[in-house]
Amino acid sequence: MPDIVLYRPADGSLRVILKNAGGGFSGYGGNPIRTGLGAPTWAGVADLDGDGQRDDIAWWSGTTLSTLVAPNFTTSSSTPGLQPGTWHDVLDYNGDGRDDVVLFRPADGSLRVILKDPGGGFNGYSGNPIRTGLTTPIWAGTSSYNG
């Protein structure tokens, strides 16, 4: 059963709302999980360590993409110098068991993938862009559309 993680800008905290076995949610039990975080440019729940659980967070602040690892969302790695896009998502783009970050950058109309490194960081934009000349989407999603 999925739980909910949320960021509260008032105190810079990450909080988890746990799903109850019978339905509904339990509120902020044992929270906040982490405090003192600046507001993200973008954040996404993902399986960044390859354990099969979507329990980590890709946390983008300014030009630094970090991995926050459950259960305490400690920062396990940070990769500076990456420009965020206007749309982001997470998926295992290269089939290595760790989710990667895909994004759209309107400056050049490109789709780009930032691969999760086995050592914990992100590999930047290697092999990118995967597509250029696109107009800014209103919405986009990721899935395996060709099997």
PASEBA-1860 file (N, C-alpha, C; in nm, 3 decimals):
! residues 147
1> MPDIVLYR> 0.083/-0.118/0.000/0.000/0.000/0.000/0.088/0.124/0.000 ~ 0.061/0.217/-0.089/0.146/0.335/-0.098/0.120/0.435/0.015 ~ 0.227/0.500/0.055/0.222/0.607/0.152/0.244/0.738/0.077 ~ 0.237/0.849/0.146/0.255/0.980/0.083/0.369/1.052/0.152 ~ 0.461/1.108/0.075/0.567/1.193/0.130/0.541/1.334/0.078 ~ 0.560/1.433/0.165/0.537/1.570/0.124/0.640/1.663/0.185 ~ 0.660/1.776/0.118/0.754/1.878/0.163/0.673/1.996/0.216 ~ 0.713/2.047/0.334/0.648/2.164/0.393/0.747/2.280/0.393
9> PADGSLRV> 0.721/2.385/0.312/0.815/2.496/0.305/0.825/2.578/0.434 ~ 0.721/2.577/0.516/0.723/2.656/0.639/0.841/2.621/0.729 ~ 0.876/2.492/0.737/0.989/2.450/0.821/1.093/2.368/0.744 ~ 1.078/2.359/0.611/1.174/2.285/0.529/1.177/2.138/0.561 ~ 1.060/2.081/0.594/1.058/1.941/0.639/0.996/1.848/0.537 ~ 1.045/1.724/0.538/0.983/1.613/0.467/0.902/1.536/0.569 ~ 0.779/1.504/0.533/0.691/1.429/0.622/0.629/1.314/0.545 ~ 0.602/1.205/0.615/0.541/1.088/0.554/0.405/1.063/0.618
17> ILKNAGGG> 0.305/1.045/0.534/0.172/1.007/0.581/0.155/0.861/0.543 ~ 0.142/0.774/0.645/0.136/0.629/0.622/-0.006/0.583/0.593 ~ -0.019/0.491/0.497/-0.147/0.431/0.463/-0.180/0.325/0.567 ~ -0.302/0.328/0.618/-0.348/0.228/0.715/-0.391/0.101/0.644 ~ -0.378/-0.012/0.710/-0.416/-0.141/0.651/-0.563/-0.143/0.611 ~ -0.650/-0.081/0.689/-0.794/-0.082/0.661/-0.839/0.031/0.570 ~ -0.747/0.110/0.520/-0.781/0.226/0.438/-0.756/0.354/0.516 ~ -0.755/0.464/0.449/-0.728/0.591/0.514/-0.580/0.608/0.543
25> FSGYGGNP> -0.546/0.718/0.609/-0.408/0.750/0.638/-0.392/0.786/0.784 ~ -0.270/0.765/0.838/-0.245/0.781/0.981/-0.193/0.918/1.022 ~ -0.180/1.011/0.931/-0.131/1.143/0.967/0.021/1.147/0.969 ~ 0.078/1.230/1.055/0.222/1.253/1.057/0.293/1.170/1.164 ~ 0.261/1.047/1.182/0.328/0.967/1.284/0.477/0.959/1.262 ~ 0.556/0.990/1.368/0.701/0.983/1.358/0.762/1.090/1.271 ~ 0.693/1.200/1.252/0.739/1.304/1.161/0.778/1.430/1.235 ~ 0.855/1.520/1.179/0.908/1.514/1.043/1.024/1.415/1.031
33> IRTGLGAP> 1.042/1.362/0.911/1.151/1.269/0.883/1.282/1.344/0.870 ~ 1.277/1.460/0.804/1.398/1.541/0.784/1.358/1.688/0.780 ~ 1.440/1.774/0.837/1.412/1.917/0.836/1.529/1.993/0.776 ~ 1.510/2.121/0.752/1.617/2.207/0.705/1.644/2.201/0.557 ~ 1.555/2.143/0.481/1.573/2.136/0.335/1.520/2.263/0.271 ~ 1.592/2.316/0.176/1.540/2.427/0.098/1.437/2.375/-0.001 ~ 1.354/2.464/-0.049/1.249/2.423/-0.143/1.310/2.364/-0.269 ~ 1.257/2.252/-0.317/1.311/2.192/-0.438/1.264/2.265/-0.563
41> TWAGVADL> 1.349/2.263/-0.665/1.307/2.305/-0.797/1.213/2.198/-0.852 ~ 1.245/2.072/-0.821/1.163/1.957/-0.856/1.205/1.842/-0.765 ~ 1.111/1.754/-0.734/1.142/1.632/-0.659/1.054/1.519/-0.711 ~ 1.107/1.397/-0.707/1.030/1.282/-0.753/1.064/1.158/-0.674 ~ 0.963/1.080/-0.641/0.982/0.954/-0.568/1.029/0.850/-0.668 ~ 1.132/0.774/-0.629/1.194/0.681/-0.723/1.264/0.567/-0.649 ~ 1.300/0.463/-0.724/1.389/0.358/-0.674/1.528/0.392/-0.726 ~ 1.602/0.468/-0.648/1.734/0.514/-0.693/1.847/0.422/-0.650
49> DGDGQRDD> 1.821/0.333/-0.555/1.926/0.242/-0.509/1.911/0.101/-0.566 ~ 1.808/0.078/-0.646/1.791/-0.051/-0.712/1.743/-0.163/-0.624 ~ 1.678/-0.131/-0.509/1.630/-0.236/-0.419/1.488/-0.282/-0.451 ~ 1.428/-0.228/-0.557/1.294/-0.269/-0.596/1.183/-0.192/-0.527 ~ 1.217/-0.098/-0.441/1.119/-0.017/-0.370/1.131/0.129/-0.412 ~ 1.019/0.191/-0.446/1.020/0.335/-0.478/1.012/0.411/-0.346 ~ 1.126/0.415/-0.276/1.128/0.475/-0.143/1.235/0.582/-0.127 ~ 1.295/0.624/-0.237/1.397/0.728/-0.235/1.341/0.852/-0.305
57> IAWWSGTT> 1.411/0.964/-0.295/1.365/1.086/-0.359/1.479/1.148/-0.439 ~ 1.449/1.179/-0.566/1.540/1.261/-0.646/1.504/1.404/-0.614 ~ 1.598/1.479/-0.557/1.572/1.614/-0.504/1.656/1.715/-0.581 ~ 1.591/1.800/-0.660/1.660/1.895/-0.743/1.646/2.034/-0.682 ~ 1.758/2.094/-0.646/1.758/2.228/-0.589/1.858/2.313/-0.667 ~ 1.811/2.416/-0.733/1.899/2.496/-0.817/1.955/2.414/-0.931 ~ 2.087/2.395/-0.934/2.150/2.314/-1.040/2.211/2.187/-0.983 ~ 2.168/2.145/-0.863/2.220/2.024/-0.800/2.109/1.920/-0.786
65> LSTLVAPN> 2.134/1.800/-0.837/2.042/1.688/-0.825/2.097/1.593/-0.720 ~ 2.017/1.567/-0.616/2.062/1.483/-0.504/1.973/1.361/-0.490 ~ 2.028/1.260/-0.423/1.953/1.140/-0.388/1.927/1.143/-0.238 ~ 1.800/1.142/-0.199/1.762/1.132/-0.058/1.714/0.990/-0.035 ~ 1.783/0.916/0.053/1.758/0.774/0.069/1.673/0.746/0.194 ~ 1.569/0.665/0.177/1.482/0.624/0.288/1.561/0.535/0.383 ~ 1.527/0.524/0.509/1.404/0.576/0.569/1.417/0.719/0.623 ~ 1.536/0.773/0.639/1.551/0.907/0.697/1.576/1.015/0.593
73> FTTSSSTP> 1.576/0.979/0.466/1.599/1.070/0.356/1.728/1.149/0.372 ~ 1.833/1.076/0.412/1.965/1.136/0.418/2.017/1.152/0.275 ~ 2.100/1.251/0.252/2.156/1.274/0.120/2.270/1.178/0.097 ~ 2.253/1.085/0.002/2.358/0.987/-0.024/2.452/1.035/-0.134 ~ 2.405/1.125/-0.219/2.491/1.177/-0.324/2.430/1.305/-0.379 ~ 2.516/1.389/-0.436/2.472/1.511/-0.502/2.556/1.533/-0.627 ~ 2.491/1.573/-0.735/2.559/1.601/-0.860/2.529/1.744/-0.899 ~ 2.628/1.834/-0.889/2.606/1.975/-0.922/2.617/2.001/-1.072
81> GLQPGTWH> 2.574/2.120/-1.114/2.594/2.165/-1.251/2.493/2.116/-1.351 ~ 2.377/2.068/-1.307/2.274/2.019/-1.398/2.161/2.121/-1.407 ~ 2.120/2.154/-1.527/2.011/2.249/-1.546/1.877/2.176/-1.546 ~ 1.785/2.217/-1.458/1.653/2.153/-1.456/1.572/2.192/-1.579 ~ 1.469/2.118/-1.604/1.378/2.148/-1.715/1.247/2.203/-1.662 ~ 1.146/2.204/-1.747/1.013/2.247/-1.704/0.924/2.128/-1.673 ~ 0.964/2.010/-1.715/0.889/1.887/-1.685/0.991/1.778/-1.655 ~ 0.964/1.699/-1.551/1.055/1.592/-1.508/0.974/1.468/-1.472
89> DVLDYNGD> 1.037/1.353/-1.480/0.978/1.229/-1.432/1.092/1.132/-1.403 ~ 1.060/1.020/-1.339/1.159/0.917/-1.310/1.114/0.785/-1.370 ~ 1.210/0.710/-1.423/1.188/0.576/-1.476/1.324/0.512/-1.496 ~ 1.325/0.381/-1.507/1.450/0.309/-1.531/1.474/0.309/-1.681 ~ 1.540/0.411/-1.730/1.558/0.432/-1.873/1.652/0.330/-1.936 ~ 1.756/0.288/-1.865/1.855/0.198/-1.925/1.848/0.054/-1.874 ~ 1.746/0.019/-1.794/1.725/-0.119/-1.753/1.821/-0.172/-1.649 ~ 1.887/-0.085/-1.570/1.983/-0.131/-1.469/1.922/-0.149/-1.330
97> GRDDVVLF> 1.790/-0.129/-1.316/1.724/-0.148/-1.187/1.716/-0.022/-1.103 ~ 1.780/0.087/-1.146/1.774/0.215/-1.074/1.702/0.317/-1.161 ~ 1.607/0.390/-1.101/1.536/0.491/-1.177/1.629/0.606/-1.216 ~ 1.607/0.659/-1.335/1.680/0.772/-1.388/1.583/0.890/-1.397 ~ 1.634/1.009/-1.427/1.549/1.127/-1.439/1.542/1.166/-1.586 ~ 1.420/1.183/-1.637/1.399/1.233/-1.773/1.338/1.372/-1.759 ~ 1.378/1.464/-1.848/1.328/1.600/-1.837/1.316/1.665/-1.974 ~ 1.233/1.770/-1.979/1.218/1.850/-2.099/1.277/1.988/-2.072
105> RPADGSLR> 1.362/2.034/-2.164/1.423/2.168/-2.153/1.371/2.255/-2.267 ~ 1.293/2.358/-2.234/1.235/2.442/-2.338/1.336/2.527/-2.413 ~ 1.450/2.557/-2.354/1.550/2.643/-2.419/1.590/2.589/-2.556 ~ 1.599/2.456/-2.568/1.634/2.397/-2.698/1.533/2.291/-2.743 ~ 1.418/2.283/-2.675/1.315/2.187/-2.714/1.361/2.044/-2.705 ~ 1.442/2.013/-2.602/1.500/1.879/-2.596/1.446/1.795/-2.481 ~ 1.439/1.664/-2.506/1.417/1.565/-2.402/1.554/1.512/-2.364 ~ 1.581/1.504/-2.233/1.712/1.458/-2.187/1.693/1.357/-2.075
113> VILKDPGG> 1.790/1.267/-2.060/1.788/1.168/-1.954/1.915/1.183/-1.872 ~ 1.899/1.182/-1.741/2.013/1.183/-1.649/2.015/1.046/-1.583 ~ 2.117/0.967/-1.615/2.125/0.829/-1.566/2.175/0.823/-1.423 ~ 2.118/0.733/-1.345/2.163/0.709/-1.209/2.287/0.622/-1.214 ~ 2.391/0.668/-1.149/2.520/0.601/-1.148/2.520/0.488/-1.044 ~ 2.581/0.371/-1.075/2.589/0.264/-0.975/2.659/0.308/-0.846 ~ 2.746/0.407/-0.854/2.816/0.456/-0.736/2.733/0.551/-0.651 ~ 2.613/0.585/-0.696/2.524/0.667/-0.615/2.487/0.800/-0.674
121> GFNGYSGN> 2.572/0.861/-0.758/2.541/0.992/-0.814/2.462/0.980/-0.943 ~ 2.459/1.088/-1.016/2.395/1.090/-1.148/2.503/1.118/-1.251 ~ 2.490/1.061/-1.372/2.590/1.072/-1.477/2.575/1.194/-1.565 ~ 2.491/1.287/-1.529/2.474/1.404/-1.614/2.399/1.370/-1.740 ~ 2.427/1.443/-1.845/2.352/1.429/-1.969/2.423/1.344/-2.073 ~ 2.491/1.237/-2.032/2.564/1.155/-2.129/2.468/1.095/-2.232 ~ 2.505/1.103/-2.360/2.422/1.049/-2.467/2.299/1.131/-2.496 ~ 2.299/1.256/-2.458/2.180/1.339/-2.469/2.204/1.454/-2.564
129> PIRTGLTT> 2.103/1.520/-2.614/1.962/1.493/-2.589/1.913/1.371/-2.668 ~ 1.804/1.312/-2.621/1.750/1.196/-2.692/1.653/1.240/-2.802 ~ 1.607/1.365/-2.792/1.519/1.421/-2.896/1.525/1.572/-2.886 ~ 1.527/1.643/-3.000/1.529/1.789/-3.001/1.417/1.841/-3.091 ~ 1.397/1.973/-3.088/1.300/2.036/-3.177/1.156/2.022/-3.132 ~ 1.135/1.986/-3.007/0.999/1.970/-2.957/0.947/2.102/-2.901 ~ 0.816/2.120/-2.906/0.756/2.237/-2.843/0.722/2.201/-2.698 ~ 0.710/2.302/-2.614/0.685/2.280/-2.472/0.553/2.207/-2.450
137> PIWAGTSS> 0.557/2.091/-2.383/0.433/2.017/-2.359/0.354/2.079/-2.243 ~ 0.225/2.066/-2.249/0.138/2.102/-2.137/0.148/1.993/-2.031 ~ 0.160/1.869/-2.073/0.170/1.754/-1.983/0.248/1.646/-2.055 ~ 0.319/1.565/-1.980/0.389/1.449/-2.037/0.395/1.340/-1.931 ~ 0.409/1.216/-1.972/0.421/1.103/-1.881/0.516/1.001/-1.937 ~ 0.562/0.910/-1.853/0.654/0.807/-1.897/0.594/0.668/-1.873 ~ 0.624/0.577/-1.963/0.581/0.439/-1.952/0.658/0.359/-2.056 ~ 0.635/0.231/-2.062/0.695/0.147/-2.165/0.590/0.124/-2.273
145> YNG> 0.589/0.211/-2.374/0.487/0.206/-2.476/0.514/0.107/-2.587 ~ 0.638/0.061/-2.597/0.667/-0.038/-2.703/0.713/-0.171/-2.646 ~ 0.675/-0.200/-2.521/0.706/-0.329/-2.461/0.834/-0.326/-2.394
END
